């Protein structure tokens, strides 16, 4: 099963950007969304699918941390 992960855009370079996923900085294609540095985006397969509200992104990140802690 594949899932989309929320991350925070830290820099942009044309249609690509660097996104922070809990300390892991990853190059992401941002061409499908209108994101700016500081925005949270939902990313699947290296592409940002949507810009998210910070509260929703943090809620998802907390959920993924909890799942990791219990070994799922």
C-alpha positions in Angstrom: 0.0 0.0 0.0 1.3 3.5 -0.8 0.4 6.5 1.2 1.0 10.2 0.9 3.0 12.0 3.5 2.8 15.6 4.7 6.0 17.7 4.8 7.0 21.4 5.1 8.4 23.2 2.1 11.7 24.8 3.0 12.9 26.1 -0.4 11.8 26.3 -4.0 13.7 26.2 -7.2 11.5 26.5 -10.2 9.0 23.6 -10.2 10.9 21.7 -7.6 11.5 22.2 -3.9 13.1 20.8 -0.8 10.5 19.4 1.6 11.2 18.5 5.3 9.7 15.2 6.4 10.6 15.1 10.2 14.2 16.1 9.5 14.6 14.2 6.2 15.0 16.8 3.4 13.7 15.5 0.1 13.5 17.0 -3.4 9.9 17.1 -4.4 8.1 18.1 -7.7 5.9 21.0 -6.8 4.5 21.7 -10.3 1.0 20.5 -9.5 0.5 22.9 -6.6 0.9 26.6 -5.8 3.2 26.2 -2.8 5.6 28.6 -1.2 8.3 28.2 1.5 6.7 27.5 4.8 3.7 25.7 3.4 2.8 22.1 4.2 2.2 19.8 1.3 0.9 16.3 0.9 3.4 14.3 -1.2 3.1 11.0 -3.0 5.7 9.4 -5.2 7.8 12.5 -5.2 5.0 14.9 -6.2 3.2 17.3 -4.1 -0.6 16.7 -4.5 -2.0 19.5 -2.4 -1.1 22.4 -0.1 -2.4 21.6 3.4 -3.4 23.6 6.5 -0.6 23.4 9.1 -3.0 21.9 11.7 -4.1 19.1 9.3 -0.5 18.3 8.3 0.6 18.2 12.0 -2.4 15.9 12.8 -1.2 13.5 10.1 2.4 13.6 11.2 1.4 12.8 14.8 -0.7 9.9 13.6 2.2 8.5 11.5 4.6 8.9 14.6 2.1 7.0 16.8 1.9 4.2 14.2 5.6 4.0 14.0 5.9 3.8 17.8 3.5 0.8 18.0 5.3 -0.9 15.1 2.8 -0.6 12.3 
